[in-house]
Structures are given as C-alpha cells and as structure tokens.
C-alpha cells in the first residue's frame, strides 16, 4: 500500500512538472509585491504584464472575459505586453483574462485574477513598522516611507513633506521637513530623547505618479 501511495505521489509530481514546463505564459500585476499572487486592487493602479516564452509579444492579444474587469490598450516593451487593468469586483471575487494568439485567434491561456481592496496608506520610519522601537534602531533609518498595511499593493507613493514633534521633560522641538529624509536635526532630537519619549510625525503629505498630493494619518513612535 505504501509503495502504491509513493508511486501515485511521484506520478502526480511528474505530471505537474510536465504541465508547468509546457505552460509558457507568465502573467503578473506590476503593482503587486508578489509576482506569484494574481491580485488586482480596487480603486488603485494595476498593470497586467504578460510574457510568453514561445510567442512574440506582438503576436499576443489580451481580452477580459468578465464585465467586472476592464483593460486598457496594450503596450509592448521587449518581450512583454502590458495593459492597465480596472477591476470592479467585490474583494475576493474572480476575474478572468484570456491570452490569445493573434495569428490563430486561439486562447493560449485563461488567467484568473482575484480582487482585493487597498487600505489607506500609512507612514513608517525606514523599515520600522511597529509603534515603538529602540533608539539605536531608529537612528539607523534614513527616510520616512509609505506602505499599505496587510496588503501586497506596492504602487510607489513617497513622502513630500512632514513635521516632526519630539518633546520630553528634557525639552524638544517641532521641525518642519521638506522631502522624505530624516534630517540631521530630527535625528539629533531622537538621539537626545530619553526612553519613553513619543516622537510624532504629523502633516505627512504624500504623492505618487499621476496622483494628487494627500495628507495621511499621523505616525506616533515610542522611543525605547
């Protein structure tokens, strides 16, 4: 029985590997942090990119198979064809995209994407995502960044200005900053602050390509 089970597993593995080798089409959302996750984000920027290892990009056509997925005009760069994608499905719902051979008008592959909502962007100090950190770790950081909590959405937002308020019993300052760098003055105030001080980064204005500037939630970071 064990031998039969082992043979069955081996057979399934070989079949899967054979299928994977025959599947020459690769697709992903440019603005999803995981290229293996077939996710399109509602009310956000999505660019579906498709590459076929055996067919030229100029010979590929992309077609939405669901009314909940609208796509733009194709653009070709090298061996990849891309389209802007506009999902209109509830979170978790499926949307299908057909990859078609222009010459034969046959569907090469049907790709299933899933819709996801995008949370509001929030700020973080460098790589620190929590609400408290050791002083030595904070001082290693160089910038104020933007991320989307619990989401794979990775459209390039950046901070264009903010105000840092760092006060304790020993004093402190309110420092307006243009740009996203943690300035020398900000880092000096953090360095001089005793453990337990809460640094507040407020009036954080962010933008992205083709986006209007917006103000996001204050960031409060406790210095340990």
MARBA-3410 file (N, C-alpha, C, O; in Angstrom, 1 decimal):
224
0.8,-1.2,0.0,0.0,0.0,0.0,0.9,1.3,0.0,0.6,2.2,-0.7 ~ 2.0,1.2,0.8,2.8,2.4,0.9,3.5,2.6,-0.4,3.7,3.8,-0.8 ~ 3.9,1.5,-1.1,4.6,1.6,-2.4,3.6,2.2,-3.4,4.0,3.1,-4.3 ~ 2.4,1.8,-3.4,1.4,2.4,-4.3,1.1,3.8,-4.1,1.0,4.6,-5.0 ~ 1.1,4.2,-2.8,0.9,5.6,-2.5,2.1,6.5,-2.9,1.9,7.6,-3.5
3.3,5.9,-2.7,4.5,6.7,-3.1,4.5,6.8,-4.6,4.9,7.9,-5.2 ~ 4.1,5.8,-5.4,4.1,5.8,-6.8,3.1,6.9,-7.3,3.3,7.6,-8.3 ~ 1.9,6.9,-6.6,0.9,7.9,-7.0,1.4,9.3,-6.8,1.2,10.2,-7.7 ~ 2.0,9.6,-5.7,2.6,10.9,-5.4,3.6,11.3,-6.5,3.6,12.4,-7.0 ~ 4.5,10.3,-6.8,5.5,10.6,-7.8,4.9,10.8,-9.1,5.4,11.7,-9.9
3.9,10.1,-9.5,3.2,10.3,-10.8,2.5,11.7,-10.8,2.6,12.4,-11.9 ~ 1.9,12.1,-9.7,1.3,13.4,-9.7,2.3,14.5,-9.8,2.1,15.5,-10.5 ~ 3.5,14.3,-9.1,4.5,15.3,-9.2,5.1,15.4,-10.6,5.3,16.6,-11.1 ~ 5.3,14.3,-11.3,5.8,14.4,-12.6,4.8,15.0,-13.6,5.2,15.8,-14.5 ~ 3.6,14.7,-13.4,2.5,15.3,-14.3,2.5,16.8,-14.1,2.4,17.6,-15.0
2.6,17.2,-12.8,2.6,18.7,-12.5,3.8,19.3,-13.1,3.7,20.4,-13.7 ~ 5.0,18.7,-13.0,6.2,19.3,-13.5,6.1,19.4,-15.0,6.5,20.4,-15.6 ~ 5.6,18.4,-15.6,5.4,18.4,-17.1,4.5,19.5,-17.5,4.7,20.1,-18.5 ~ 3.4,19.6,-16.8,2.4,20.7,-17.1,3.1,22.1,-17.0,2.9,22.9,-17.9 ~ 3.8,22.2,-15.9,4.5,23.5,-15.7,5.5,23.9,-16.8,5.6,25.0,-17.2
6.2,22.9,-17.3,7.2,23.1,-18.3,6.5,23.5,-19.6,7.0,24.3,-20.4 ~ 5.3,22.9,-19.9,4.5,23.2,-21.1,3.9,24.6,-21.0,3.6,25.2,-22.1 ~ 3.6,25.1,-19.8,2.9,26.4,-19.7,4.0,27.5,-19.9,4.8,27.8,-19.0 ~ 3.9,28.1,-21.0,4.9,29.1,-21.4,4.5,30.5,-21.1,5.3,31.5,-21.3 ~ 3.3,30.7,-20.6,2.7,32.0,-20.3,2.9,32.4,-18.9,2.6,31.7,-18.0
3.5,33.6,-18.7,3.7,34.2,-17.3,3.0,35.5,-17.3,3.1,36.3,-18.1 ~ 2.2,35.7,-16.2,1.4,37.0,-16.0,1.5,37.4,-14.6,1.6,36.6,-13.7 ~ 1.5,38.7,-14.4,1.6,39.3,-13.1,1.0,40.7,-13.1,0.9,41.3,-14.1 ~ 0.7,41.2,-11.9,0.4,42.6,-11.7,1.6,43.4,-11.3,2.2,43.1,-10.3 ~ 2.0,44.3,-12.1,3.2,45.1,-11.8,3.2,45.7,-10.4,4.3,45.9,-9.8
2.0,46.1,-9.9,2.0,46.8,-8.7,1.5,45.9,-7.5,0.9,46.4,-6.6 ~ 1.8,44.6,-7.7,1.6,43.6,-6.6,2.9,43.2,-6.2,3.7,42.8,-7.0 ~ 3.2,43.2,-4.9,4.5,42.9,-4.4,4.9,41.5,-4.6,6.1,41.2,-4.7 ~ 4.0,40.6,-4.7,4.2,39.2,-5.0,3.8,38.9,-6.4,2.6,38.9,-6.8 ~ 4.8,38.6,-7.3,4.5,38.3,-8.7,3.8,37.0,-8.9,3.2,36.8,-10.0
3.8,36.2,-7.9,3.0,34.9,-8.0,1.6,35.0,-7.5,0.8,34.1,-7.6 ~ 1.2,36.2,-7.0,-0.2,36.4,-6.5,-1.0,37.1,-7.6,-0.7,38.2,-7.9 ~ -2.0,36.5,-8.0,-2.8,37.0,-9.1,-3.9,37.9,-8.5,-5.1,37.6,-8.4 ~ -3.5,39.1,-8.0,-4.3,40.1,-7.4,-4.4,41.4,-8.1,-3.4,41.9,-8.6 ~ -5.7,41.9,-8.3,-5.9,43.2,-8.8,-6.6,44.0,-7.7,-7.5,43.5,-7.0
-6.2,45.3,-7.6,-6.6,46.1,-6.5,-7.7,47.1,-6.9,-7.5,47.8,-7.9 ~ -8.8,47.1,-6.2,-9.9,48.0,-6.5,-9.5,49.5,-6.2,-8.7,49.8,-5.3 ~ -10.0,50.3,-7.1,-9.8,51.8,-7.0,-8.3,52.1,-6.8,-7.9,53.0,-6.0 ~ -7.4,51.4,-7.5,-6.0,51.6,-7.4,-5.4,51.4,-8.8,-6.0,51.1,-9.7 ~ -4.0,51.5,-8.8,-3.3,51.3,-10.1,-2.9,49.8,-10.3,-2.3,49.2,-9.4
-3.3,49.3,-11.4,-2.9,47.9,-11.8,-2.4,47.9,-13.2,-3.0,48.5,-14.1 ~ -1.3,47.2,-13.4,-0.8,47.0,-14.8,-0.6,45.5,-14.9,0.4,45.0,-14.3 ~ -1.4,44.8,-15.7,-1.1,43.4,-16.0,0.0,43.3,-17.1,-0.1,43.9,-18.1 ~ 1.0,42.5,-16.8,2.1,42.2,-17.7,2.1,40.8,-18.0,2.0,39.9,-17.2 ~ 2.2,40.5,-19.3,2.2,39.1,-19.8,3.4,38.8,-20.7,3.7,39.6,-21.6
4.0,37.7,-20.5,5.1,37.2,-21.3,4.9,35.8,-21.7,4.5,35.0,-20.8 ~ 5.2,35.5,-22.9,5.1,34.1,-23.4,6.5,33.7,-23.9,7.1,34.4,-24.7 ~ 7.0,32.6,-23.4,8.4,32.2,-23.7,8.5,31.7,-25.2,9.6,31.6,-25.7 ~ 7.4,31.4,-25.8,7.4,30.8,-27.2,6.8,31.7,-28.2,7.0,31.5,-29.4 ~ 6.1,32.8,-27.8,5.4,33.6,-28.8,5.8,35.1,-28.6,5.9,35.5,-27.5
6.0,35.8,-29.7,6.4,37.2,-29.6,5.3,38.0,-28.9,4.1,37.7,-29.1 ~ 5.7,39.0,-28.2,4.7,39.9,-27.6,3.7,40.5,-28.6,2.6,40.8,-28.3 ~ 4.3,40.8,-29.8,3.5,41.5,-30.9,2.4,40.5,-31.4,1.4,41.0,-32.0 ~ 2.5,39.2,-31.1,1.5,38.2,-31.6,0.5,37.9,-30.5,-0.2,36.9,-30.7 ~ 0.6,38.6,-29.4,-0.3,38.3,-28.3,-1.5,39.3,-28.2,-1.3,40.5,-28.4
-2.6,38.8,-27.8,-3.8,39.7,-27.6,-4.4,39.3,-26.2,-4.5,38.2,-25.9 ~ -4.8,40.4,-25.5,-5.4,40.1,-24.2,-6.8,40.6,-24.2,-7.2,41.6,-24.7 ~ -7.7,39.7,-23.6,-9.1,40.0,-23.6,-9.7,39.7,-22.3,-9.5,38.6,-21.8 ~ -10.5,40.6,-21.7,-11.2,40.4,-20.5,-12.4,39.5,-20.8,-13.1,39.7,-21.8 ~ -12.6,38.5,-19.9,-13.8,37.6,-20.1,-14.9,37.9,-19.1,-15.9,37.2,-19.1
-14.7,39.0,-18.3,-15.7,39.3,-17.3,-16.0,40.8,-17.3,-15.1,41.6,-17.5 ~ -17.3,41.2,-17.2,-17.6,42.6,-17.2,-17.0,43.3,-16.0,-16.9,44.6,-16.0 ~ -16.6,42.6,-15.0,-16.0,43.2,-13.8,-14.5,43.6,-13.9,-13.9,44.1,-13.0 ~ -14.0,43.3,-15.1,-12.6,43.6,-15.4,-12.5,44.4,-16.7,-12.8,43.8,-17.8 ~ -12.1,45.6,-16.6,-11.9,46.4,-17.9,-10.4,46.6,-18.0,-9.7,46.8,-17.1
-9.9,46.5,-19.3,-8.5,46.7,-19.5,-8.3,47.8,-20.6,-9.2,48.0,-21.4 ~ -7.1,48.4,-20.5,-6.8,49.5,-21.5,-6.1,48.9,-22.7,-6.1,47.7,-23.0 ~ -5.6,49.9,-23.5,-4.9,49.5,-24.8,-3.6,48.9,-24.4,-2.9,49.3,-23.5 ~ -3.2,47.8,-25.2,-1.9,47.1,-24.9,-0.7,48.0,-25.3,-0.7,48.8,-26.2 ~ 0.3,47.8,-24.5,1.6,48.4,-24.8,2.7,47.3,-24.8,2.6,46.3,-24.0
3.6,47.4,-25.7,4.6,46.3,-25.8,6.0,46.9,-25.5,6.4,47.9,-26.1 ~ 6.7,46.2,-24.7,8.1,46.6,-24.3,8.9,45.3,-24.3,8.7,44.5,-23.4 ~ 9.8,45.2,-25.3,10.6,43.9,-25.4,9.7,42.7,-25.6,9.0,42.7,-26.6 ~ 9.8,41.8,-24.7,9.0,40.5,-24.9,7.8,40.5,-24.0,7.2,39.4,-23.8 ~ 7.3,41.6,-23.6,6.2,41.7,-22.6,5.1,42.6,-23.1,5.4,43.7,-23.6
3.9,42.2,-23.1,2.8,43.0,-23.4,2.1,43.4,-22.1,1.9,42.6,-21.2 ~ 1.7,44.7,-21.9,1.0,45.1,-20.7,-0.2,45.9,-21.0,-0.3,46.6,-22.0 ~ -1.1,45.9,-20.0,-2.4,46.7,-20.1,-2.7,47.2,-18.8,-2.5,46.6,-17.7 ~ -3.3,48.4,-18.7,-3.8,48.9,-17.5,-5.1,48.1,-17.2,-5.9,47.8,-18.1 ~ -5.3,47.8,-15.9,-6.5,47.0,-15.5,-7.3,47.7,-14.5,-6.8,48.3,-13.6
-8.6,47.7,-14.7,-9.6,48.4,-13.8,-10.6,47.3,-13.3,-11.6,47.1,-14.0 ~ -10.3,46.7,-12.1,-11.3,45.8,-11.6,-12.5,46.5,-10.9,-12.4,47.5,-10.4 ~ -13.6,45.8,-11.1,-14.9,46.3,-10.5,-15.6,45.2,-9.8,-16.8,45.1,-9.8 ~ -14.8,44.4,-9.1,-15.4,43.2,-8.4,-15.2,43.4,-6.9,-14.3,44.0,-6.4 ~ -16.2,42.8,-6.2,-16.0,42.8,-4.7,-14.8,42.0,-4.3,-14.3,41.1,-5.0
-14.2,42.4,-3.2,-13.0,41.8,-2.7,-13.1,40.2,-2.7,-14.1,39.7,-2.1 ~ -12.1,39.6,-3.2,-12.1,38.1,-3.2,-12.8,37.5,-4.4,-12.7,36.3,-4.6 ~ -13.4,38.3,-5.3,-14.1,37.7,-6.4,-13.1,37.5,-7.6,-12.1,38.1,-7.7 ~ -13.5,36.5,-8.4,-12.6,36.2,-9.6,-12.9,37.0,-10.8,-14.0,37.5,-11.0 ~ -11.8,37.2,-11.6,-11.9,37.9,-12.9,-11.0,37.2,-13.8,-9.9,36.8,-13.4
-11.4,37.0,-15.0,-10.6,36.2,-16.0,-10.1,37.0,-17.1,-10.8,37.9,-17.7 ~ -8.9,36.7,-17.5,-8.2,37.3,-18.7,-7.7,36.3,-19.6,-7.0,35.3,-19.2 ~ -8.1,36.4,-20.9,-7.7,35.4,-21.9,-6.4,36.0,-22.6,-6.4,37.1,-23.0 ~ -5.4,35.1,-22.8,-4.2,35.4,-23.6,-4.4,34.7,-24.9,-4.5,33.4,-24.9 ~ -4.5,35.4,-26.0,-4.8,34.9,-27.3,-3.7,35.0,-28.3,-3.0,36.1,-28.3
-3.5,34.0,-29.1,-2.6,34.1,-30.2,-3.2,34.8,-31.4,-4.2,34.4,-31.9 ~ -2.7,36.0,-31.8,-3.3,36.8,-32.8,-3.4,36.1,-34.1,-4.4,36.2,-34.9 ~ -2.4,35.3,-34.4,-2.3,34.6,-35.7,-3.4,33.5,-35.9,-3.9,33.3,-37.0 ~ -3.6,32.8,-34.8,-4.6,31.7,-34.9,-5.9,32.0,-34.2,-6.9,31.3,-34.4 ~ -6.0,33.1,-33.5,-7.1,33.6,-32.8,-7.6,32.5,-31.7,-8.7,32.5,-31.3
-6.6,31.7,-31.3,-6.9,30.7,-30.3,-6.4,31.2,-28.9,-5.4,31.9,-28.8 ~ -7.2,30.8,-27.9,-6.8,31.1,-26.5,-5.7,30.2,-26.1,-5.8,29.0,-26.1 ~ -4.6,30.9,-25.7,-3.4,30.2,-25.2,-3.6,29.8,-23.8,-3.2,28.7,-23.3 ~ -4.1,30.7,-23.0,-4.3,30.5,-21.6,-5.3,31.5,-21.0,-5.4,32.6,-21.5 ~ -6.1,31.0,-20.1,-7.0,31.9,-19.3,-6.5,32.0,-17.9,-6.3,31.1,-17.2
-6.3,33.3,-17.5,-5.7,33.6,-16.2,-6.8,34.1,-15.3,-7.5,35.0,-15.7 ~ -6.8,33.6,-14.1,-7.8,34.1,-13.1,-7.1,35.0,-12.1,-6.1,34.7,-11.5 ~ -7.7,36.2,-12.0,-7.2,37.2,-11.0,-8.3,37.3,-9.9,-9.4,36.9,-10.1 ~ -7.8,37.8,-8.8,-8.8,38.0,-7.6,-8.7,39.4,-7.2,-7.7,40.1,-7.2 ~ -9.9,40.0,-6.9,-10.0,41.4,-6.5,-9.6,41.5,-5.0,-9.9,40.7,-4.2
-9.0,42.7,-4.7,-8.7,43.0,-3.3,-8.8,44.5,-3.1,-8.5,45.3,-4.0 ~ -9.3,44.9,-1.9,-9.4,46.3,-1.5,-8.0,46.8,-1.0,-7.2,46.0,-0.6 ~ -7.8,48.1,-1.1,-6.5,48.6,-0.7,-6.7,49.5,0.5,-7.6,50.4,0.5 ~ -6.0,49.2,1.6,-6.2,50.0,2.8,-5.6,51.4,2.6,-4.8,51.6,1.7 ~ -5.9,52.3,3.5,-5.3,53.7,3.4,-3.8,53.6,3.7,-3.3,52.8,4.5
-3.0,54.3,3.0,-1.5,54.3,3.2,-1.2,54.9,4.5,-1.8,55.8,5.0 ~ -0.1,54.4,5.1,0.4,54.9,6.4,1.9,55.1,6.3,2.5,54.5,5.4 ~ 2.4,55.9,7.2,3.9,56.1,7.2,4.6,55.2,8.1,4.1,54.7,9.1 ~ 5.9,55.0,7.8,6.8,54.3,8.7,8.2,54.9,8.6,8.5,55.4,7.6 ~ 8.9,54.7,9.7,10.3,55.2,9.7,11.2,54.1,9.2,11.4,53.0,9.8
11.7,54.3,8.0,12.6,53.3,7.4,11.9,51.9,7.2,10.9,51.8,6.6 ~ 12.5,50.9,7.9,11.9,49.6,7.9,11.1,49.2,9.2,10.7,48.1,9.3 ~ 10.9,50.2,10.0,10.2,50.0,11.3,8.7,50.2,11.1,8.2,51.3,10.8 ~ 7.9,49.1,11.2,6.5,49.1,11.0,5.7,49.2,12.3,4.5,49.5,12.3 ~ 6.3,48.9,13.4,5.6,49.0,14.7,5.4,50.4,15.2,5.8,51.3,14.6
4.8,50.5,16.4,4.6,51.8,17.0,5.6,52.1,18.1,5.4,53.1,18.9 ~ 6.6,51.3,18.3,7.7,51.6,19.2,9.0,50.9,18.7,8.9,49.8,18.0 ~ 10.1,51.4,19.0,11.4,50.9,18.6,12.5,51.4,19.5,12.4,52.4,20.1 ~ 13.6,50.6,19.5,14.8,51.0,20.2,15.4,52.2,19.6,15.4,52.3,18.3 ~ 16.0,53.1,20.4,16.6,54.3,19.8,17.7,54.0,18.8,17.7,54.6,17.7
18.5,53.0,19.1,19.6,52.6,18.2,19.1,52.2,16.8,19.7,52.4,15.8 ~ 17.9,51.5,16.8,17.3,51.1,15.5,16.7,52.2,14.8,16.8,52.3,13.5 ~ 16.1,53.2,15.5,15.5,54.4,14.8,16.7,55.2,14.2,16.5,55.7,13.0 ~ 17.8,55.3,14.9,18.9,56.2,14.4,19.5,55.6,13.1,20.3,56.3,12.4 ~ 19.3,54.3,12.9,19.9,53.7,11.7,19.0,54.0,10.4,19.5,53.8,9.3
17.8,54.5,10.6,16.9,54.7,9.5,17.3,56.1,8.8,17.8,57.0,9.5 ~ 16.9,56.2,7.6,17.2,57.4,6.8,16.0,58.2,6.3,16.1,59.4,6.0 ~ 14.9,57.5,6.1,13.8,58.1,5.5,12.4,57.8,6.1,12.3,56.9,6.9 ~ 11.5,58.6,5.8,10.1,58.4,6.2,9.4,57.8,4.9,9.4,58.4,3.9 ~ 8.8,56.6,5.0,8.3,55.9,3.9,6.8,55.7,4.0,6.2,56.0,5.0
6.2,55.2,2.9,4.8,54.9,2.9,4.6,53.4,2.6,5.2,52.9,1.7 ~ 3.6,52.8,3.3,3.3,51.4,2.9,1.8,51.2,3.2,1.1,52.0,3.8 ~ 1.3,50.1,2.7,-0.1,49.7,2.8,-0.2,48.5,3.7,0.1,47.4,3.3 ~ -0.7,48.7,4.9,-0.7,47.6,5.9,-1.6,46.4,5.5,-2.7,46.6,5.0 ~ -1.0,45.2,5.7,-1.7,44.0,5.4,-2.1,43.9,3.9,-3.1,43.3,3.6
-1.3,44.5,3.0,-1.7,44.4,1.6,-0.4,44.2,0.8,0.7,44.6,1.2 ~ -0.6,43.6,-0.4,0.5,43.5,-1.3,0.6,44.6,-2.3,1.5,44.6,-3.2 ~ -0.2,45.6,-2.2,-0.2,46.7,-3.1,1.1,47.5,-2.9,1.5,47.8,-1.8 ~ 1.8,47.8,-4.0,3.1,48.4,-3.9,3.4,49.6,-4.8,4.5,49.8,-5.3 ~ 2.3,50.3,-5.2,2.5,51.5,-6.0,3.4,52.5,-5.3,3.2,52.7,-4.1
4.3,53.1,-6.1,5.3,53.9,-5.4,4.9,55.3,-4.9,5.1,56.3,-5.6 ~ 4.3,55.3,-3.7,4.0,56.6,-3.0,5.3,57.1,-2.3,6.1,56.3,-1.9 ~ 5.4,58.4,-2.2,6.5,58.9,-1.5,6.1,60.1,-0.6,5.2,60.8,-1.0 ~ 6.8,60.3,0.5,6.5,61.5,1.3,7.2,62.7,0.7,8.3,62.7,0.3 ~ 6.4,63.8,0.7,7.0,65.1,0.1,7.2,66.1,1.2,8.0,67.0,1.0
6.6,66.0,2.3,6.8,66.8,3.5,6.2,66.3,4.7,5.2,65.5,4.7 ~ 6.7,66.7,5.9,6.1,66.3,7.2,6.6,67.2,8.3,7.5,68.0,8.0 ~ 6.1,67.1,9.4,6.5,67.8,10.6,6.8,66.9,11.7,5.9,66.0,12.1 ~ 8.0,66.9,12.3,8.3,66.1,13.4,8.2,66.8,14.7,8.8,67.9,14.9 ~ 7.5,66.3,15.7,7.4,66.9,17.0,7.9,65.9,18.0,7.4,64.8,18.2
9.0,66.2,18.7,9.7,65.3,19.7,9.9,66.1,21.0,10.8,67.0,21.1 ~ 9.1,65.8,22.0,9.1,66.5,23.2,9.2,65.5,24.4,8.7,64.4,24.4 ~ 10.0,66.0,25.4,10.1,65.2,26.6,10.4,66.2,27.8,10.4,67.4,27.5 ~ 10.6,65.7,29.0,10.9,66.5,30.1,12.2,67.3,29.9,12.4,68.4,30.5 ~ 13.1,66.8,29.0,14.3,67.4,28.8,14.3,68.5,27.6,15.3,69.1,27.3
13.1,68.7,27.1,12.9,69.6,26.0,12.5,68.9,24.7,12.0,67.8,24.7 ~ 12.8,69.6,23.6,12.4,69.0,22.3,12.2,70.1,21.3,12.5,71.3,21.5 ~ 11.6,69.7,20.2,11.4,70.7,19.1,10.3,70.2,18.2,10.0,69.0,18.1 ~ 9.7,71.2,17.4,8.8,70.9,16.3,9.6,71.3,15.0,9.9,72.4,14.8 ~ 9.8,70.3,14.1,10.7,70.5,13.0,9.9,70.2,11.7,9.6,69.1,11.4
9.7,71.3,10.9,9.1,71.0,9.5,10.2,70.6,8.6,11.3,71.1,8.5 ~ 9.8,69.5,7.8,10.8,69.0,6.8,10.2,68.9,5.4,9.0,68.4,5.3 ~ 10.9,69.4,4.4,10.5,69.2,3.0,11.2,68.0,2.5,12.5,67.9,2.6 ~ 10.5,67.0,2.0,11.1,65.8,1.5,10.8,64.6,2.4,10.0,64.7,3.3 ~ 11.5,63.5,2.2,11.2,62.3,3.0,12.4,61.9,3.8,12.3,60.9,4.6
13.5,62.6,3.8,14.6,62.2,4.6,14.4,62.6,6.1,13.8,63.6,6.4 ~ 15.0,61.8,7.0,15.1,62.1,8.4,16.3,63.0,8.5,17.5,62.6,8.4 ~ 16.1,64.3,8.7,17.2,65.3,8.7,18.1,65.1,9.9,17.7,64.4,10.9 ~ 19.2,65.7,9.8,20.2,65.7,11.0,19.5,66.2,12.2,19.7,65.7,13.3 ~ 18.7,67.3,12.1,18.0,67.9,13.3,17.0,66.9,13.9,17.0,66.8,15.1
16.3,66.2,13.1,15.3,65.3,13.6,16.0,64.1,14.3,15.6,63.7,15.4 ~ 17.1,63.6,13.7,17.8,62.5,14.3,18.5,62.9,15.6,18.6,62.1,16.6 ~ 19.0,64.2,15.7,19.6,64.7,16.9,18.5,64.7,18.0,18.8,64.4,19.2 ~ 17.3,65.2,17.7,16.3,65.2,18.7,15.9,63.8,19.2,15.7,63.6,20.4 ~ 15.9,62.9,18.3,15.6,61.5,18.7,16.7,61.0,19.6,16.5,60.3,20.6
17.9,61.2,19.2,19.1,60.8,20.0,19.1,61.3,21.4,19.6,60.7,22.3 ~ 18.7,62.6,21.5,18.7,63.3,22.8,17.5,62.9,23.7,17.5,63.2,24.9 ~ 16.5,62.3,23.1,15.2,62.0,23.8,15.4,60.8,24.8,16.1,59.8,24.4 ~ 14.9,60.9,26.0,15.0,59.7,26.9,14.1,58.6,26.6,13.1,58.9,25.8 ~ 14.3,57.4,27.0,13.4,56.3,26.7,12.0,56.6,27.2,11.8,57.3,28.3
11.0,56.3,26.4,9.6,56.6,26.8,9.1,57.8,26.0,7.9,58.0,26.0 ~ 9.9,58.5,25.4,9.5,59.7,24.6,8.7,59.2,23.3,9.1,58.2,22.7 ~ 7.7,59.9,23.0,6.9,59.6,21.8,7.2,60.6,20.7,6.9,61.8,20.9 ~ 7.8,60.2,19.6,8.0,61.1,18.5,6.8,61.1,17.6,6.3,60.0,17.2 ~ 6.3,62.3,17.3,5.1,62.4,16.5,5.4,63.0,15.1,6.0,64.1,15.0
5.1,62.3,14.0,5.3,62.8,12.7,3.9,63.1,12.1,3.1,62.2,11.9 ~ 3.7,64.4,11.9,2.3,64.8,11.5,2.4,65.6,10.2,3.4,65.9,9.7 ~ 1.2,66.0,9.8,1.0,66.7,8.5,1.9,66.1,7.4,2.6,66.7,6.6 ~ 1.8,64.7,7.4,2.5,64.0,6.4,1.8,64.0,5.0,0.7,63.5,4.9 ~ 2.5,64.6,4.1,1.9,64.7,2.7,2.6,63.8,1.8,3.9,63.7,1.8
1.8,63.0,1.0,2.4,62.0,0.2,1.8,62.2,-1.2,0.8,62.8,-1.4 ~ 2.6,61.7,-2.2,2.1,61.7,-3.6,2.6,60.5,-4.3,3.4,59.7,-3.8 ~ 2.2,60.3,-5.5,2.6,59.2,-6.4,2.5,59.6,-7.8,1.9,60.6,-8.1 ~ 3.1,58.9,-8.8,3.0,59.3,-10.2,1.5,59.4,-10.6,0.7,58.5,-10.4 ~ 1.2,60.6,-11.1,-0.2,60.9,-11.6,-1.2,61.0,-10.5,-2.4,60.8,-10.7
-0.7,61.2,-9.3,-1.6,61.3,-8.1,-1.6,62.7,-7.6,-0.6,63.4,-7.6 ~ -2.7,63.2,-7.0,-2.7,64.4,-6.3,-2.1,64.2,-4.9,-2.2,63.1,-4.3 ~ -1.5,65.2,-4.4,-0.9,65.2,-3.0,-2.0,65.0,-2.0,-3.0,65.7,-2.1 ~ -1.8,64.1,-1.0,-2.8,63.9,0.0,-2.1,63.8,1.4,-0.9,63.6,1.5 ~ -2.8,64.1,2.4,-2.3,64.0,3.8,-2.7,62.7,4.5,-3.9,62.4,4.4
-1.8,62.0,5.0,-2.1,60.7,5.7,-2.0,60.8,7.2,-1.6,61.9,7.7 ~ -2.5,59.8,7.8,-2.6,59.7,9.3,-1.2,60.0,10.0,-0.2,59.6,9.5 ~ -1.2,60.7,11.1,0.0,60.9,11.9,0.7,59.6,12.3,0.0,58.6,12.5 ~ 2.0,59.6,12.4,2.7,58.5,12.9,3.3,58.8,14.3,4.0,59.8,14.4 ~ 3.0,57.9,15.2,3.5,58.1,16.6,4.4,56.9,16.9,4.0,55.8,16.8
5.6,57.2,17.3,6.6,56.2,17.5,7.3,56.4,18.9,7.9,57.4,19.1 ~ 7.1,55.4,19.7,7.6,55.4,21.1,9.1,55.0,21.0,9.4,54.0,20.5 ~ 10.0,55.8,21.7,11.4,55.5,21.7,11.7,54.7,22.9,11.5,55.2,24.1 ~ 12.2,53.5,22.7,12.6,52.6,23.9,14.0,52.8,24.3,14.5,52.2,25.3
END
